[in-house]
């Protein structure tokens, strides 16, 4: 797997927690960051799809929604 070196500024407490987790889980900080970034991107990309599905469902079932609201 190809890698990329990054440089960023993060909250000191968050960094300490990440370092502790890496030590506890015997993983590298890089491995944890990669996992966190992949999960973040996956959730961010899924959100618009989920919202779109929910909106379409509400439109398709608007009459049912009105009945349930009574």
PDB file of N, CA, C and O in Angstrom:
ATOM      1  N   UNK A   1       0.834  -1.169   0.000  1.00  0.00           N
ATOM      2  CA  UNK A   1       0.000   0.000   0.000  1.00  0.00           C
ATOM      3  C   UNK A   1       0.888   1.243   0.000  1.00  0.00           C
ATOM      4  O   UNK A   1       1.832   1.343   0.783  1.00  0.00           O
ATOM      5  N   UNK A   2       0.578   2.178  -0.875  1.00  0.00           N
ATOM      6  CA  UNK A   2       1.305   3.439  -0.889  1.00  0.00           C
ATOM      7  C   UNK A   2       0.889   4.277   0.311  1.00  0.00           C
ATOM      8  O   UNK A   2      -0.241   4.174   0.790  1.00  0.00           O
ATOM      9  N   UNK A   3       1.790   5.092   0.785  1.00  0.00           N
ATOM     10  CA  UNK A   3       1.498   5.946   1.937  1.00  0.00           C
ATOM     11  C   UNK A   3       1.770   7.399   1.598  1.00  0.00           C
ATOM     12  O   UNK A   3       2.484   7.709   0.645  1.00  0.00           O
ATOM     13  N   UNK A   4       1.190   8.280   2.392  1.00  0.00           N
ATOM     14  CA  UNK A   4       1.371   9.720   2.236  1.00  0.00           C
ATOM     15  C   UNK A   4       1.715  10.286   3.605  1.00  0.00           C
ATOM     16  O   UNK A   4       1.076   9.943   4.600  1.00  0.00           O
ATOM     17  N   UNK A   5       2.699  11.131   3.661  1.00  0.00           N
ATOM     18  CA  UNK A   5       3.054  11.775   4.921  1.00  0.00           C
ATOM     19  C   UNK A   5       2.190  13.023   5.059  1.00  0.00           C
ATOM     20  O   UNK A   5       2.071  13.812   4.122  1.00  0.00           O
ATOM     21  N   UNK A   6       1.586  13.197   6.238  1.00  0.00           N
ATOM     22  CA  UNK A   6       0.740  14.367   6.471  1.00  0.00           C
ATOM     23  C   UNK A   6       1.295  15.177   7.631  1.00  0.00           C
ATOM     24  O   UNK A   6       2.056  14.670   8.455  1.00  0.00           O
ATOM     25  N   UNK A   7       0.903  16.440   7.681  1.00  0.00           N
ATOM     26  CA  UNK A   7       1.287  17.331   8.760  1.00  0.00           C
ATOM     27  C   UNK A   7       0.041  18.118   9.124  1.00  0.00           C
ATOM     28  O   UNK A   7      -0.550  18.782   8.273  1.00  0.00           O
ATOM     29  N   UNK A   8      -0.356  18.047  10.379  1.00  0.00           N
ATOM     30  CA  UNK A   8      -1.567  18.739  10.786  1.00  0.00           C
ATOM     31  C   UNK A   8      -1.467  19.163  12.237  1.00  0.00           C
ATOM     32  O   UNK A   8      -0.568  18.740  12.964  1.00  0.00           O
ATOM     33  N   UNK A   9      -2.401  20.003  12.648  1.00  0.00           N
ATOM     34  CA  UNK A   9      -2.478  20.454  14.033  1.00  0.00           C
ATOM     35  C   UNK A   9      -3.769  19.894  14.618  1.00  0.00           C
ATOM     36  O   UNK A   9      -4.844  20.052  14.039  1.00  0.00           O
ATOM     37  N   UNK A  10      -3.653  19.232  15.777  1.00  0.00           N
ATOM     38  CA  UNK A  10      -4.829  18.658  16.431  1.00  0.00           C
ATOM     39  C   UNK A  10      -4.851  19.067  17.900  1.00  0.00           C
ATOM     40  O   UNK A  10      -3.839  19.486  18.461  1.00  0.00           O
ATOM     41  N   UNK A  11      -6.018  18.936  18.503  1.00  0.00           N
ATOM     42  CA  UNK A  11      -6.200  19.219  19.912  1.00  0.00           C
ATOM     43  C   UNK A  11      -5.270  18.332  20.741  1.00  0.00           C
ATOM     44  O   UNK A  11      -5.148  17.135  20.478  1.00  0.00           O
ATOM     45  N   UNK A  12      -4.628  18.914  21.723  1.00  0.00           N
ATOM     46  CA  UNK A  12      -3.657  18.180  22.533  1.00  0.00           C
ATOM     47  C   UNK A  12      -4.292  16.988  23.254  1.00  0.00           C
ATOM     48  O   UNK A  12      -3.684  15.920  23.329  1.00  0.00           O
ATOM     49  N   UNK A  13      -5.485  17.154  23.775  1.00  0.00           N
ATOM     50  CA  UNK A  13      -6.176  16.064  24.471  1.00  0.00           C
ATOM     51  C   UNK A  13      -6.499  14.928  23.503  1.00  0.00           C
ATOM     52  O   UNK A  13      -6.314  13.756  23.832  1.00  0.00           O
ATOM     53  N   UNK A  14      -6.985  15.278  22.305  1.00  0.00           N
ATOM     54  CA  UNK A  14      -7.308  14.252  21.304  1.00  0.00           C
ATOM     55  C   UNK A  14      -6.048  13.483  20.921  1.00  0.00           C
ATOM     56  O   UNK A  14      -6.086  12.264  20.757  1.00  0.00           O
ATOM     57  N   UNK A  15      -4.929  14.197  20.779  1.00  0.00           N
ATOM     58  CA  UNK A  15      -3.665  13.536  20.425  1.00  0.00           C
ATOM     59  C   UNK A  15      -3.220  12.574  21.533  1.00  0.00           C
ATOM     60  O   UNK A  15      -2.768  11.463  21.254  1.00  0.00           O
ATOM     61  N   UNK A  16      -3.351  13.008  22.783  1.00  0.00           N
ATOM     62  CA  UNK A  16      -2.971  12.154  23.905  1.00  0.00           C
ATOM     63  C   UNK A  16      -3.852  10.900  23.940  1.00  0.00           C
ATOM     64  O   UNK A  16      -3.366   9.801  24.206  1.00  0.00           O
ATOM     65  N   UNK A  17      -5.144  11.074  23.671  1.00  0.00           N
ATOM     66  CA  UNK A  17      -6.050   9.922  23.652  1.00  0.00           C
ATOM     67  C   UNK A  17      -5.695   8.959  22.524  1.00  0.00           C
ATOM     68  O   UNK A  17      -5.738   7.742  22.707  1.00  0.00           O
ATOM     69  N   UNK A  18      -5.346   9.499  21.362  1.00  0.00           N
ATOM     70  CA  UNK A  18      -4.959   8.660  20.226  1.00  0.00           C
ATOM     71  C   UNK A  18      -3.689   7.877  20.545  1.00  0.00           C
ATOM     72  O   UNK A  18      -3.601   6.682  20.263  1.00  0.00           O
ATOM     73  N   UNK A  19      -2.705   8.558  21.136  1.00  0.00           N
ATOM     74  CA  UNK A  19      -1.464   7.880  21.504  1.00  0.00           C
ATOM     75  C   UNK A  19      -1.727   6.774  22.527  1.00  0.00           C
ATOM     76  O   UNK A  19      -1.145   5.693  22.437  1.00  0.00           O
ATOM     77  N   UNK A  20      -2.601   7.042  23.496  1.00  0.00           N
ATOM     78  CA  UNK A  20      -2.925   6.030  24.506  1.00  0.00           C
ATOM     79  C   UNK A  20      -3.615   4.833  23.855  1.00  0.00           C
ATOM     80  O   UNK A  20      -3.304   3.684  24.172  1.00  0.00           O
ATOM     81  N   UNK A  21      -4.550   5.105  22.945  1.00  0.00           N
ATOM     82  CA  UNK A  21      -5.244   4.018  22.257  1.00  0.00           C
ATOM     83  C   UNK A  21      -4.269   3.184  21.430  1.00  0.00           C
ATOM     84  O   UNK A  21      -4.361   1.957  21.404  1.00  0.00           O
ATOM     85  N   UNK A  22      -3.342   3.849  20.761  1.00  0.00           N
ATOM     86  CA  UNK A  22      -2.343   3.125  19.966  1.00  0.00           C
ATOM     87  C   UNK A  22      -1.529   2.198  20.861  1.00  0.00           C
ATOM     88  O   UNK A  22      -1.269   1.048  20.507  1.00  0.00           O
ATOM     89  N   UNK A  23      -1.139   2.699  22.004  1.00  0.00           N
ATOM     90  CA  UNK A  23      -0.357   1.886  22.934  1.00  0.00           C
ATOM     91  C   UNK A  23      -1.182   0.709  23.469  1.00  0.00           C
ATOM     92  O   UNK A  23      -0.710  -0.427  23.508  1.00  0.00           O
ATOM     93  N   UNK A  24      -2.417   1.001  23.878  1.00  0.00           N
ATOM     94  CA  UNK A  24      -3.289  -0.043  24.426  1.00  0.00           C
ATOM     95  C   UNK A  24      -3.599  -1.137  23.410  1.00  0.00           C
ATOM     96  O   UNK A  24      -3.669  -2.316  23.757  1.00  0.00           O
ATOM     97  N   UNK A  25      -3.781  -0.745  22.173  1.00  0.00           N
ATOM     98  CA  UNK A  25      -4.183  -1.708  21.138  1.00  0.00           C
ATOM     99  C   UNK A  25      -2.996  -2.260  20.359  1.00  0.00           C
ATOM    100  O   UNK A  25      -3.164  -3.066  19.444  1.00  0.00           O
ATOM    101  N   UNK A  26      -1.803  -1.824  20.727  1.00  0.00           N
ATOM    102  CA  UNK A  26      -0.574  -2.242  20.052  1.00  0.00           C
ATOM    103  C   UNK A  26      -0.655  -2.010  18.549  1.00  0.00           C
ATOM    104  O   UNK A  26      -0.274  -2.864  17.749  1.00  0.00           O
ATOM    105  N   UNK A  27      -1.164  -0.823  18.179  1.00  0.00           N
ATOM    106  CA  UNK A  27      -1.216  -0.398  16.788  1.00  0.00           C
ATOM    107  C   UNK A  27      -0.429   0.893  16.659  1.00  0.00           C
ATOM    108  O   UNK A  27      -0.173   1.583  17.646  1.00  0.00           O
ATOM    109  N   UNK A  28      -0.056   1.204  15.452  1.00  0.00           N
ATOM    110  CA  UNK A  28       0.637   2.467  15.235  1.00  0.00           C
ATOM    111  C   UNK A  28      -0.388   3.596  15.136  1.00  0.00           C
ATOM    112  O   UNK A  28      -1.558   3.371  14.825  1.00  0.00           O
ATOM    113  N   UNK A  29       0.075   4.794  15.404  1.00  0.00           N
ATOM    114  CA  UNK A  29      -0.791   5.965  15.254  1.00  0.00           C
ATOM    115  C   UNK A  29      -1.229   6.080  13.798  1.00  0.00           C
ATOM    116  O   UNK A  29      -2.378   6.423  13.521  1.00  0.00           O
ATOM    117  N   UNK A  30      -0.324   5.797  12.871  1.00  0.00           N
ATOM    118  CA  UNK A  30      -0.667   5.850  11.452  1.00  0.00           C
ATOM    119  C   UNK A  30      -1.787   4.897  11.083  1.00  0.00           C
ATOM    120  O   UNK A  30      -2.670   5.240  10.297  1.00  0.00           O
ATOM    121  N   UNK A  31      -1.750   3.686  11.656  1.00  0.00           N
ATOM    122  CA  UNK A  31      -2.804   2.708  11.373  1.00  0.00           C
ATOM    123  C   UNK A  31      -4.147   3.190  11.920  1.00  0.00           C
ATOM    124  O   UNK A  31      -5.179   3.053  11.262  1.00  0.00           O
ATOM    125  N   UNK A  32      -4.126   3.757  13.134  1.00  0.00           N
ATOM    126  CA  UNK A  32      -5.359   4.280  13.711  1.00  0.00           C
ATOM    127  C   UNK A  32      -5.894   5.469  12.921  1.00  0.00           C
ATOM    128  O   UNK A  32      -7.102   5.585  12.715  1.00  0.00           O
ATOM    129  N   UNK A  33      -5.010   6.345  12.482  1.00  0.00           N
ATOM    130  CA  UNK A  33      -5.438   7.495  11.681  1.00  0.00           C
ATOM    131  C   UNK A  33      -6.022   7.041  10.348  1.00  0.00           C
ATOM    132  O   UNK A  33      -7.038   7.575   9.903  1.00  0.00           O
ATOM    133  N   UNK A  34      -5.394   6.067   9.711  1.00  0.00           N
ATOM    134  CA  UNK A  34      -5.912   5.546   8.456  1.00  0.00           C
ATOM    135  C   UNK A  34      -7.311   4.978   8.647  1.00  0.00           C
ATOM    136  O   UNK A  34      -8.212   5.244   7.852  1.00  0.00           O
ATOM    137  N   UNK A  35      -7.486   4.195   9.707  1.00  0.00           N
ATOM    138  CA  UNK A  35      -8.797   3.611  10.006  1.00  0.00           C
ATOM    139  C   UNK A  35      -9.837   4.705  10.266  1.00  0.00           C
ATOM    140  O   UNK A  35     -10.965   4.623   9.780  1.00  0.00           O
ATOM    141  N   UNK A  36      -9.455   5.714  11.025  1.00  0.00           N
ATOM    142  CA  UNK A  36     -10.382   6.805  11.349  1.00  0.00           C
ATOM    143  C   UNK A  36     -10.751   7.612  10.100  1.00  0.00           C
ATOM    144  O   UNK A  36     -11.912   7.979   9.920  1.00  0.00           O
ATOM    145  N   UNK A  37      -9.780   7.882   9.251  1.00  0.00           N
ATOM    146  CA  UNK A  37     -10.045   8.642   8.028  1.00  0.00           C
ATOM    147  C   UNK A  37     -10.961   7.856   7.103  1.00  0.00           C
ATOM    148  O   UNK A  37     -11.905   8.413   6.543  1.00  0.00           O
ATOM    149  N   UNK A  38     -10.689   6.567   6.940  1.00  0.00           N
ATOM    150  CA  UNK A  38     -11.538   5.736   6.074  1.00  0.00           C
ATOM    151  C   UNK A  38     -12.982   5.708   6.579  1.00  0.00           C
ATOM    152  O   UNK A  38     -13.920   5.821   5.791  1.00  0.00           O
ATOM    153  N   UNK A  39     -13.155   5.559   7.891  1.00  0.00           N
ATOM    154  CA  UNK A  39     -14.503   5.527   8.468  1.00  0.00           C
ATOM    155  C   UNK A  39     -15.199   6.877   8.305  1.00  0.00           C
ATOM    156  O   UNK A  39     -16.384   6.932   7.976  1.00  0.00           O
ATOM    157  N   UNK A  40     -14.469   7.954   8.532  1.00  0.00           N
ATOM    158  CA  UNK A  40     -15.024   9.301   8.386  1.00  0.00           C
ATOM    159  C   UNK A  40     -15.508   9.534   6.957  1.00  0.00           C
ATOM    160  O   UNK A  40     -16.619  10.020   6.744  1.00  0.00           O
ATOM    161  N   UNK A  41     -14.680   9.190   5.990  1.00  0.00           N
ATOM    162  CA  UNK A  41     -15.040   9.377   4.580  1.00  0.00           C
ATOM    163  C   UNK A  41     -16.240   8.503   4.216  1.00  0.00           C
ATOM    164  O   UNK A  41     -17.144   8.957   3.515  1.00  0.00           O
ATOM    165  N   UNK A  42     -16.255   7.271   4.679  1.00  0.00           N
ATOM    166  CA  UNK A  42     -17.366   6.359   4.399  1.00  0.00           C
ATOM    167  C   UNK A  42     -18.684   6.930   4.934  1.00  0.00           C
ATOM    168  O   UNK A  42     -19.696   6.915   4.234  1.00  0.00           O
ATOM    169  N   UNK A  43     -18.671   7.432   6.177  1.00  0.00           N
ATOM    170  CA  UNK A  43     -19.894   7.994   6.763  1.00  0.00           C
ATOM    171  C   UNK A  43     -20.313   9.278   6.069  1.00  0.00           C
ATOM    172  O   UNK A  43     -21.503   9.489   5.833  1.00  0.00           O
ATOM    173  N   UNK A  44     -19.357  10.143   5.738  1.00  0.00           N
ATOM    174  CA  UNK A  44     -19.686  11.399   5.063  1.00  0.00           C
ATOM    175  C   UNK A  44     -20.301  11.161   3.692  1.00  0.00           C
ATOM    176  O   UNK A  44     -21.220  11.872   3.284  1.00  0.00           O
ATOM    177  N   UNK A  45     -19.798  10.176   2.994  1.00  0.00           N
ATOM    178  CA  UNK A  45     -20.336   9.875   1.663  1.00  0.00           C
ATOM    179  C   UNK A  45     -21.699   9.206   1.755  1.00  0.00           C
ATOM    180  O   UNK A  45     -22.527   9.379   0.860  1.00  0.00           O
ATOM    181  N   UNK A  46     -21.946   8.456   2.803  1.00  0.00           N
ATOM    182  CA  UNK A  46     -23.224   7.759   2.963  1.00  0.00           C
ATOM    183  C   UNK A  46     -24.336   8.707   3.388  1.00  0.00           C
ATOM    184  O   UNK A  46     -25.498   8.466   3.061  1.00  0.00           O
ATOM    185  N   UNK A  47     -24.017   9.771   4.104  1.00  0.00           N
ATOM    186  CA  UNK A  47     -25.037  10.673   4.633  1.00  0.00           C
ATOM    187  C   UNK A  47     -25.926  11.272   3.557  1.00  0.00           C
ATOM    188  O   UNK A  47     -27.146  11.205   3.705  1.00  0.00           O
ATOM    189  N   UNK A  48     -25.396  11.857   2.477  1.00  0.00           N
ATOM    190  CA  UNK A  48     -26.285  12.407   1.451  1.00  0.00           C
ATOM    191  C   UNK A  48     -27.194  11.352   0.827  1.00  0.00           C
ATOM    192  O   UNK A  48     -28.353  11.638   0.524  1.00  0.00           O
ATOM    193  N   UNK A  49     -26.687  10.146   0.633  1.00  0.00           N
ATOM    194  CA  UNK A  49     -27.508   9.062   0.089  1.00  0.00           C
ATOM    195  C   UNK A  49     -28.648   8.726   1.046  1.00  0.00           C
ATOM    196  O   UNK A  49     -29.797   8.582   0.628  1.00  0.00           O
ATOM    197  N   UNK A  50     -28.323   8.601   2.328  1.00  0.00           N
ATOM    198  CA  UNK A  50     -29.345   8.255   3.320  1.00  0.00           C
ATOM    199  C   UNK A  50     -30.399   9.348   3.406  1.00  0.00           C
ATOM    200  O   UNK A  50     -31.592   9.055   3.484  1.00  0.00           O
ATOM    201  N   UNK A  51     -29.972  10.600   3.392  1.00  0.00           N
ATOM    202  CA  UNK A  51     -30.933  11.705   3.451  1.00  0.00           C
ATOM    203  C   UNK A  51     -31.816  11.729   2.214  1.00  0.00           C
ATOM    204  O   UNK A  51     -33.012  12.007   2.308  1.00  0.00           O
ATOM    205  N   UNK A  52     -31.239  11.442   1.066  1.00  0.00           N
ATOM    206  CA  UNK A  52     -32.013  11.379  -0.166  1.00  0.00           C
ATOM    207  C   UNK A  52     -33.058  10.287  -0.122  1.00  0.00           C
ATOM    208  O   UNK A  52     -34.200  10.499  -0.532  1.00  0.00           O
ATOM    209  N   UNK A  53     -32.683   9.127   0.368  1.00  0.00           N
ATOM    210  CA  UNK A  53     -33.623   8.009   0.498  1.00  0.00           C
ATOM    211  C   UNK A  53     -34.746   8.367   1.471  1.00  0.00           C
ATOM    212  O   UNK A  53     -35.914   8.077   1.211  1.00  0.00           O
ATOM    213  N   UNK A  54     -34.393   8.992   2.583  1.00  0.00           N
ATOM    214  CA  UNK A  54     -35.398   9.368   3.571  1.00  0.00           C
ATOM    215  C   UNK A  54     -36.375  10.387   2.986  1.00  0.00           C
ATOM    216  O   UNK A  54     -37.585  10.283   3.188  1.00  0.00           O
ATOM    217  N   UNK A  55     -35.850  11.362   2.267  1.00  0.00           N
ATOM    218  CA  UNK A  55     -36.702  12.383   1.659  1.00  0.00           C
ATOM    219  C   UNK A  55     -37.657  11.765   0.638  1.00  0.00           C
ATOM    220  O   UNK A  55     -38.845  12.087   0.620  1.00  0.00           O
ATOM    221  N   UNK A  56     -37.138  10.879  -0.208  1.00  0.00           N
ATOM    222  CA  UNK A  56     -38.001  10.215  -1.198  1.00  0.00           C
ATOM    223  C   UNK A  56     -39.070   9.366  -0.513  1.00  0.00           C
ATOM    224  O   UNK A  56     -40.218   9.333  -0.954  1.00  0.00           O
ATOM    225  N   UNK A  57     -38.694   8.688   0.555  1.00  0.00           N
ATOM    226  CA  UNK A  57     -39.655   7.858   1.281  1.00  0.00           C
ATOM    227  C   UNK A  57     -40.760   8.714   1.891  1.00  0.00           C
ATOM    228  O   UNK A  57     -41.933   8.340   1.852  1.00  0.00           O
ATOM    229  N   UNK A  58     -40.387   9.858   2.453  1.00  0.00           N
ATOM    230  CA  UNK A  58     -41.399  10.739   3.038  1.00  0.00           C
ATOM    231  C   UNK A  58     -42.341  11.279   1.971  1.00  0.00           C
ATOM    232  O   UNK A  58     -43.545  11.396   2.199  1.00  0.00           O
ATOM    233  N   UNK A  59     -41.789  11.609   0.804  1.00  0.00           N
ATOM    234  CA  UNK A  59     -42.629  12.091  -0.293  1.00  0.00           C
ATOM    235  C   UNK A  59     -43.577  10.992  -0.774  1.00  0.00           C
ATOM    236  O   UNK A  59     -44.761  11.241  -0.999  1.00  0.00           O
ATOM    237  N   UNK A  60     -43.055   9.787  -0.927  1.00  0.00           N
ATOM    238  CA  UNK A  60     -43.869   8.669  -1.411  1.00  0.00           C
ATOM    239  C   UNK A  60     -44.938   8.260  -0.408  1.00  0.00           C
ATOM    240  O   UNK A  60     -45.970   7.711  -0.794  1.00  0.00           O
ATOM    241  N   UNK A  61     -44.704   8.520   0.865  1.00  0.00           N
ATOM    242  CA  UNK A  61     -45.630   8.096   1.910  1.00  0.00           C
ATOM    243  C   UNK A  61     -46.241   9.286   2.647  1.00  0.00           C
ATOM    244  O   UNK A  61     -46.557   9.197   3.833  1.00  0.00           O
ATOM    245  N   UNK A  62     -46.400  10.388   1.939  1.00  0.00           N
ATOM    246  CA  UNK A  62     -46.900  11.591   2.599  1.00  0.00           C
ATOM    247  C   UNK A  62     -48.310  11.399   3.154  1.00  0.00           C
ATOM    248  O   UNK A  62     -48.624  11.903   4.232  1.00  0.00           O
ATOM    249  N   UNK A  63     -49.156  10.681   2.431  1.00  0.00           N
ATOM    250  CA  UNK A  63     -50.524  10.437   2.921  1.00  0.00           C
ATOM    251  C   UNK A  63     -50.476   9.622   4.222  1.00  0.00           C
ATOM    252  O   UNK A  63     -51.188   9.938   5.175  1.00  0.00           O
ATOM    253  N   UNK A  64     -49.669   8.614   4.263  1.00  0.00           N
ATOM    254  CA  UNK A  64     -49.524   7.812   5.489  1.00  0.00           C
ATOM    255  C   UNK A  64     -49.037   8.694   6.637  1.00  0.00           C
ATOM    256  O   UNK A  64     -49.513   8.568   7.766  1.00  0.00           O
ATOM    257  N   UNK A  65     -48.100   9.573   6.352  1.00  0.00           N
ATOM    258  CA  UNK A  65     -47.605  10.497   7.377  1.00  0.00           C
ATOM    259  C   UNK A  65     -48.690  11.383   7.922  1.00  0.00           C
ATOM    260  O   UNK A  65     -48.751  11.619   9.128  1.00  0.00           O
ATOM    261  N   UNK A  66     -49.553  11.883   7.051  1.00  0.00           N
ATOM    262  CA  UNK A  66     -50.671  12.714   7.499  1.00  0.00           C
ATOM    263  C   UNK A  66     -51.624  11.906   8.377  1.00  0.00           C
ATOM    264  O   UNK A  66     -52.101  12.401   9.398  1.00  0.00           O
ATOM    265  N   UNK A  67     -51.898  10.676   7.983  1.00  0.00           N
ATOM    266  CA  UNK A  67     -52.789   9.825   8.779  1.00  0.00           C
ATOM    267  C   UNK A  67     -52.196   9.524  10.158  1.00  0.00           C
ATOM    268  O   UNK A  67     -52.900   9.549  11.167  1.00  0.00           O
ATOM    269  N   UNK A  68     -50.920   9.245  10.183  1.00  0.00           N
ATOM    270  CA  UNK A  68     -50.269   8.942  11.463  1.00  0.00           C
ATOM    271  C   UNK A  68     -50.192  10.164  12.367  1.00  0.00           C
ATOM    272  O   UNK A  68     -50.194  10.033  13.591  1.00  0.00           O
ATOM    273  N   UNK A  69     -50.125  11.339  11.778  1.00  0.00           N
ATOM    274  CA  UNK A  69     -50.040  12.565  12.558  1.00  0.00           C
ATOM    275  C   UNK A  69     -51.348  12.873  13.282  1.00  0.00           C
ATOM    276  O   UNK A  69     -51.346  13.594  14.279  1.00  0.00           O
ATOM    277  N   UNK A  70     -52.453  12.338  12.794  1.00  0.00           N
ATOM    278  CA  UNK A  70     -53.745  12.595  13.434  1.00  0.00           C
ATOM    279  C   UNK A  70     -53.837  11.953  14.732  1.00  0.00           C
ATOM    280  O   UNK A  70     -54.860  12.069  15.407  1.00  0.00           O
TER     281      UNK A  70
END
